[in-house]
Amino acid sequence: MNKNNKINTILDSIIHIILYGLILILMSFIFPKSFYINHELFGLYALAISIIIYILNKAVKPIIVFLTLPITGITLGIFYPFINLFILFIVSLLFGSNFEMHGFFMSLLVSILISIINFIADELILKPIYGRLNHEK
């Protein structure tokens, strides 16, 4: 792995984790009864949850996307946020009472926001940065 690939990987993970954390914290403050993250320890749980979501998005999500490709194609992509919903469900199982989602629609809203954040991070933030890094070679 060359130097630019290492920088790209680190930059990708930092930007995604920060954006996931911001969305999770924002949603937990806006909808505290429906979406709960333990705010003790100065947001350590939000950071840990963001890291786990990032890892699951990089490791498990490609497999789930491949397995659900027929239904995603039939629904013209509408099923895609449900994959993020499944990942959020896994994370809520891992963190127990420190990360709780009450209600299907709140969980779906957060998964849609994560899908939007993934698009924004990849297309509007990371691709221009990668283009500049590769152009400087």
C-alpha positions in Angstrom: 0.0 0.0 0.0 1.5 3.3 -1.0 1.5 6.5 0.9 -1.5 8.0 -0.8 -3.6 4.9 -0.2 -2.8 5.0 3.5 -3.7 8.7 3.7 -7.0 8.0 1.7 -7.9 5.2 4.1 -7.3 7.3 7.2 -9.0 10.3 5.8 -12.0 8.2 4.7 -12.4 6.7 8.2 -12.0 9.9 10.1 -14.5 11.8 7.9 -17.1 9.1 8.1 -16.7 8.5 11.8 -17.0 12.2 12.5 -20.1 12.6 10.3 -21.7 9.5 11.8 -21.1 10.8 15.3 -22.6 14.2 14.4 -25.7 12.6 13.0 -26.1 10.3 16.0 -25.6 13.1 18.6 -27.9 15.5 16.7 -30.7 12.9 16.5 -30.3 12.0 20.1 -30.7 15.6 21.1 -33.6 16.3 18.8 -35.5 13.1 19.6 -34.3 12.1 23.1 -37.3 9.8 23.8 -37.0 7.9 20.5 -33.3 7.8 19.9 -31.0 7.5 22.9 -27.3 7.6 23.2 -25.6 7.6 26.6 -24.0 11.1 26.8 -21.8 10.3 29.8 -18.1 10.3 29.4 -18.2 13.3 27.0 -19.6 11.5 24.0 -17.4 8.4 24.2 -20.4 6.1 23.4 -21.3 8.2 20.3 -17.7 7.9 19.1 -17.6 4.1 19.8 -21.0 3.7 18.1 -19.7 5.7 15.1 -16.6 3.5 14.9 -18.6 0.3 15.0 -21.0 1.6 12.3 -18.0 2.5 10.1 -16.5 -0.9 10.6 -19.8 -2.7 9.8 -20.3 -0.5 6.8 -16.9 -1.4 5.4 -16.9 -5.1 6.4 -20.5 -6.4 6.5 -22.5 -4.0 4.3 -20.9 -5.1 1.0 -22.0 -8.7 1.8 -25.5 -7.6 2.7 -25.8 -5.3 -0.4 -24.8 -8.3 -2.5 -27.3 -10.6 -0.9 -30.1 -8.1 -1.1 -29.3 -6.9 -4.7 -32.4 -8.5 -6.2 -34.8 -6.8 -3.8 -32.9 -3.5 -4.0 -33.2 -3.7 -7.8 -36.9 -4.5 -7.7 -37.6 -1.6 -5.4 -35.4 0.7 -7.5 -33.0 1.3 -4.5 -35.7 2.1 -1.9 -34.6 -0.9 0.1 -31.0 0.4 0.5 -31.7 2.4 3.7 -33.0 -0.8 5.2 -29.5 -2.2 5.1 -28.3 0.7 7.2 -31.3 0.0 9.5 -30.1 -3.5 9.9 -26.6 -2.2 10.8 -28.1 0.2 13.3 -30.0 -2.7 14.8 -26.8 -4.8 15.2 -25.1 -1.8 16.9 -28.0 -1.3 19.2 -27.7 -5.0 20.2 -24.0 -4.5 20.9 -24.3 -1.4 23.0 -27.5 -2.4 24.9 -28.9 0.3 27.1 -26.2 2.8 26.0 -27.7 3.0 22.5 -31.5 2.6 22.1 -33.8 3.2 19.2 -37.6 3.3 19.9 -39.9 3.0 17.0 -39.4 1.8 13.4 -39.8 5.2 11.8 -37.1 6.9 13.9 -34.7 4.1 13.1 -35.6 4.4 9.5 -35.0 8.2 9.6 -31.6 7.7 11.1 -30.7 5.1 8.5 -31.8 7.4 5.7 -29.7 10.2 7.2 -26.7 7.8 7.3 -27.2 7.0 3.7 -27.3 10.7 2.8 -24.2 11.2 4.9 -22.4 8.4 3.1 -23.2 10.1 -0.2 -22.1 13.5 1.0 -18.9 12.2 2.5 -18.0 10.1 -0.6 -19.1 12.4 -3.4 -18.8 15.9 -2.1 -15.9 15.7 0.4 -13.7 12.7 -0.3 -13.6 12.6 -4.1 -12.5 16.2 -4.5 -9.8 15.6 -1.9 -8.6 12.4 -3.6 -8.6 14.2 -6.9 -6.3 16.9 -5.5 -4.0 14.3 -3.8 -3.7 12.3 -7.0 -3.2 15.5 -9.1 -0.2 16.5 -6.9 1.6 13.3 -7.7 
